[in-house]
Amino acid sequence: MDETGNSPRSLMRVVGLFESLSAAPQGLPLMDISAALEAPKSSLLSLLRPLVARGYLQHDGVRYSLGPQAFRLATGMLTAQRTHDQVRSAMERLAERTGESVFLTAIDREAGLVTYVEVIASSAPVRYVVPAGSTRPLYSSAAGRVLLAFQDPEWLEAYLKRTPLKAITPRSVTGITALRKILAEVRREAVAVTVGETIQGAAGCAAPIVAADGSVSAALLVGAPADRFERSLKRIVAAVKEAAAAASPGVPRLVITTASPLGNSAAASRGKRPFPPALRAR
């Protein structure tokens, strides 16, 4: 039996150790830990020593207690839960406001794809819905373009050099110059709109979720049948931007103006004359 700290039993002992110590703020001696986990002291020492060395535990010579790294980990986990609750709440409000399907999407940097992580399906008889776990190309989808636009320049350039811009539908943008212009506009407007570029008859509007450190690895997306989407474009764009801002720990709320239905990036993606910019963030 492997008692070096790499076996499943050892991992469960680590979990049990944190549970025991979290219930004993004053700490526990080795004997009490051994009794609580029903594990020999010699085996426990092989787990305790590296945890002390990494700061997850403290040892005053008699008792073991939780260390600063354990509290940092707990804080990070609580933050992640609060962030998810914040995002889910924003998704629910967005679905109610638009009546369309809402998606939480995330970038897969290694595969160069956007993944649909979470879905709230529209209740409309005719609707756009894909299951969680589905993927789309970054360059052709609304969520993908938002995620592309806010990656660091070095990674973005590497992606553009290695990725062939294949036509998925007759409306797909396949020119690198045109795509660069679209991504620049997405960065300025903090929103992307596509109509029929990945799936004919379907349209999407996406805006970035900005993390506390300023990075973007997720976006909110509204997907809908193209004809209904275009009739409600101005309202959907404003709602998506507002929801993404509400879901973002790293930015204040976006200021939404309604001078025109969409920015140049959306018009460019539809092959039409650009509208004047309508959306500004501060």
ABEGO torsion letter per residue (X at the ends): XBAAGABAAAAAAAAAAAAAAAABAAEBBAAAAAAAAGBBAAAAAAAAAAAAAAGABBBAGABBBBBAAAAAAAAAAAAAAAAAAAAAAAAAAAAAAAGBBBBBBBBBAAAGBBBBABBBBBABABBBBBBBGBBBBAAABAAAAAAAAABBAAAAAAAAAABBBBBABAABBABAAAAAAAAAAAAAAGBBBBBGAABBGBBBBBBBBBBAAGBBABBBBBBBBAAAAAAAAAAAAAAAAAAAAAABAABBBBBBBAABABBAAAAAAAGBBBBBBABBBX
